[in-house]
Amino acid sequence: MTQQYIKQKRISLAKTFLLLNDMSLEEIAIALGYEDYNYFCRVFKQVESMSPAQYRESISNDAKHKHP
């Protein structure tokens, strides 16, 4: 497996965690095997063009707009 594939899979799983539970960003980073929270945030932003916190906020805002 390539590093890029592994990175994509980890970020995909991070998005699932962000969508489906209230784990802290630090807990998600650790669950995905990132020892450094800041590195996790940089990788997430590199892949998704937004930070994990921004992603969580965007899905929260989407839910509010769909269900007033």
C-alpha positions as CSV (number, residue, x, y, z in Angstrom):
1,M,0.0,0.0,0.0
2,T,1.2,3.5,-0.8
3,Q,1.4,6.2,1.8
4,Q,-1.1,8.3,-0.2
5,Y,-3.6,5.4,-0.1
6,I,-3.2,5.1,3.7
7,K,-3.5,8.8,4.1
8,Q,-6.8,8.9,2.1
9,K,-8.2,6.0,4.1
10,R,-7.3,7.6,7.4
11,I,-8.9,10.9,6.4
12,S,-12.0,9.1,5.1
13,L,-12.4,7.4,8.5
14,A,-11.7,10.7,10.3
15,K,-14.6,12.2,8.3
16,T,-16.9,9.3,9.5
17,F,-15.8,9.9,13.1
18,L,-16.5,13.6,12.8
19,L,-19.9,12.9,11.3
20,L,-21.1,10.2,13.6
21,N,-19.9,10.9,17.1
22,D,-18.8,13.6,19.5
23,M,-15.2,12.5,20.0
24,S,-12.7,15.4,20.4
25,L,-10.4,16.1,17.5
26,E,-7.5,14.8,19.7
27,E,-9.3,11.6,20.4
28,I,-10.0,11.1,16.7
29,A,-6.3,11.7,15.8
30,I,-5.2,9.1,18.4
31,A,-7.8,6.6,17.2
32,L,-6.5,6.9,13.7
33,G,-2.9,6.4,14.8
34,Y,-1.7,10.0,14.7
35,E,0.6,10.6,17.7
36,D,0.8,14.3,16.8
37,Y,-2.6,16.2,16.8
38,N,-1.2,19.1,14.8
39,Y,0.2,16.7,12.2
40,F,-3.3,15.1,11.9
41,C,-4.8,18.6,11.3
42,R,-2.2,19.4,8.6
43,V,-2.8,16.1,6.8
44,F,-6.6,16.5,7.0
45,K,-6.4,20.1,5.7
46,Q,-4.1,18.9,2.9
47,V,-6.6,16.3,1.8
48,E,-9.9,18.2,2.4
49,S,-8.9,21.8,2.0
50,M,-10.3,22.6,5.5
51,S,-9.3,21.7,9.0
52,P,-11.1,18.9,10.9
53,A,-12.9,21.6,13.0
54,Q,-14.1,23.4,9.9
55,Y,-15.3,20.1,8.4
56,R,-17.2,19.3,11.6
57,E,-18.7,22.8,11.6
58,S,-19.7,22.5,7.9
59,I,-21.5,19.2,8.4
60,S,-23.2,20.6,11.5
61,N,-24.4,23.6,9.5
62,D,-25.6,21.4,6.7
63,A,-27.7,19.4,9.2
64,K,-29.2,22.6,10.6
65,H,-30.2,23.8,7.2
66,K,-31.8,20.5,6.3
67,H,-33.7,20.1,9.5
68,P,-34.8,23.5,10.9
